[in-house]
Amino acid sequence: MEWTIVKEQQHGSDASNAKTSETTYPDEQRKPRIDWEDPNVPVGNAPPLPRWPLAVMGLVWLVWVAFLLAMTLSVIQASAV
């Protein structure tokens, strides 16, 4: 797919001086952008998010639960003595 950019006349609107140049950029292979404000975009068409934040938060949650378990066990042992 080639992208074409047409430059229009920059100085005035005189038809005799109208110059247009066509420049193609084949290396610019950009994905089409989605307008999320458009109500015609179906629900669930969002691009996938990175998974590393979910993995990090899951690990943080597991460490927090282990900490709470350790604190509970230490209180139980202290009250048993």
Summary of the structure (lengths in Angstrom):
residues: 81
radius of gyration: 30.2
end to end distance: 76.5
largest distance: 100.3
contacts: 109
relative contact order: 0.09
helix: 36%
strand: 10%
